[in-house]
Amino acid sequence: MNQNIKRLKQAYKTTKKPMGVFLIRNTVSDKIFLASGMDLRGIINRHKFQLSVGSHQNRSLQRDWNELGSTRFEFEILDQMEPTGEASFDYRRELTFMEQMWLEKLKPFGERGYNEKQLSRGERLNMIAANQRGRF
């Protein structure tokens, strides 16, 4: 019995998990939250759990989940990639690129979604400079 458990654990550890981009869709307002993960099934389960216990990091999504209930939300996989086994392949970089492409395509910001728009490097530097000018 103990050997069987060890074999199952080892098989789980060596199983290649699909990575990718997914979204959570509010079926009432059609607002979406887009995210990605190195283990799609695991990251989706984490978001479902956080929402169900009221601890999701996105307050707006959590508020709508609480008001509307879980049956008013759908989880959809948009894009996925399977591990190739190449040691030199940068999966995180590729996953970030995939997520950025979907963010640009779907624009889930403001009234369209729950994501926060990321500032460009230039916008961040301008904000820092403006804050610095205000201190002196």
URVENWO-V696238 format. One record per residue. RES is the residue in three letters. PHI is phi in degrees with one decimal (none if undefined). OMEGA is omega in whole degrees, -180 to 180 (NA if undefined). D_CENTER is the distance of its C-alpha to the mean C-alpha in whole Angstrom. Layout:
BEGIN
RES:PHI:OMEGA:D_CENTER, RES:PHI:OMEGA:D_CENTER
END
This chain:
BEGIN
MET:none:-179:38, ASN:-62.1:178:36, GLN:-64.9:179:36, ASN:-62.9:178:34, ILE:-63.2:179:32, LYS:-61.9:179:31, ARG:-63.6:179:31, LEU:-63.7:178:28, LYS:-62.3:180:26, GLN:-64.7:178:27, ALA:-63.5:178:26, TYR:-63.5:-178:23, LYS:-64.5:-177:22, THR:-92.2:178:23, THR:-68.9:178:22, LYS:-75.8:-177:19, LYS:-102.0:179:16, PRO:-67.6:178:14, MET:-108.3:176:11, GLY:165.8:-176:9, VAL:-115.7:179:7, PHE:-139.7:175:7, LEU:-138.3:173:7, ILE:-113.1:-176:9, ARG:-109.2:172:13, ASN:-80.7:-175:15, THR:-76.5:177:18, VAL:-83.8:-177:21, SER:-100.5:-176:20, ASP:67.9:175:17, LYS:-71.7:-178:15, ILE:-128.7:172:11, PHE:-121.5:-176:8, LEU:-109.2:179:6, ALA:-153.2:179:2, SER:-140.2:179:4, GLY:-163.2:179:6, MET:-73.5:177:10, ASP:-134.3:-174:11, LEU:-55.0:-178:9, ARG:-60.8:-179:11, GLY:-66.1:-178:11, ILE:-70.0:177:7, ILE:-65.4:178:8, ASN:-61.4:179:11, ARG:-63.8:179:10, HIS:-64.2:177:8, LYS:-60.5:-180:12, PHE:-63.5:-179:14, GLN:-59.3:179:13, LEU:-65.5:-177:13, SER:-67.8:179:16, VAL:-100.7:176:18, GLY:79.9:-176:17, SER:-120.0:-180:15, HIS:-67.5:-176:12, GLN:-67.7:-180:11, ASN:-91.5:-175:11, ARG:-62.0:-179:15, SER:-65.8:176:15, LEU:-62.6:-180:13, GLN:-61.9:-180:14, ARG:-61.3:179:18, ASP:-65.1:177:17, TRP:-59.0:-179:16, ASN:-64.2:-178:19, GLU:-73.5:-173:22, LEU:-95.2:-178:21, GLY:93.2:-175:20, SER:-63.2:-178:18, THR:-71.2:180:20, ARG:-95.6:-179:19, PHE:-129.9:178:15, GLU:-123.7:176:14, PHE:-109.1:-177:11, GLU:-129.4:174:11, ILE:-87.5:-178:11, LEU:-92.1:-173:11, ASP:-155.4:177:12, GLN:-143.9:178:13, MET:-137.0:179:15, GLU:-95.0:177:17, PRO:-60.1:-179:18, THR:-91.4:-177:22, GLY:93.3:178:23, GLU:-72.1:-177:24, ALA:-65.7:-176:24, SER:-85.9:-177:24, PHE:-74.2:-179:21, ASP:-92.1:-177:18, TYR:-64.7:-179:15, ARG:-61.8:179:13, ARG:-63.9:179:14, GLU:-63.2:179:14, LEU:-65.1:176:10, THR:-61.8:178:10, PHE:-62.0:179:13, MET:-60.0:-179:11, GLU:-62.8:179:8, GLN:-61.3:178:11, MET:-61.3:180:13, TRP:-68.6:177:11, LEU:-62.1:179:11, GLU:-66.2:-178:15, LYS:-71.8:-174:16, LEU:-92.1:180:14, LYS:45.9:-177:14, PRO:-82.5:-177:12, PHE:-118.8:177:14, GLY:60.6:-178:17, GLU:-69.9:-177:19, ARG:-87.3:-176:16, GLY:-169.4:-175:13, TYR:-101.9:-178:11, ASN:-73.8:174:10, GLU:-93.0:178:12, LYS:-70.0:180:14, GLN:-81.7:178:14, LEU:-77.5:175:18, SER:-72.6:179:19, ARG:-59.0:179:21, GLY:-62.2:179:25, GLU:-63.7:178:23, ARG:-63.8:180:22, LEU:-63.7:177:26, ASN:-63.7:178:28, MET:-64.1:179:26, ILE:-62.1:-180:27, ALA:-62.5:180:31, ALA:-64.1:178:31, ASN:-65.3:180:30, GLN:-65.1:179:33, ARG:-63.9:-180:35, GLY:-71.1:-178:35, ARG:-85.2:-174:36, PHE:-103.5:NA:39
END
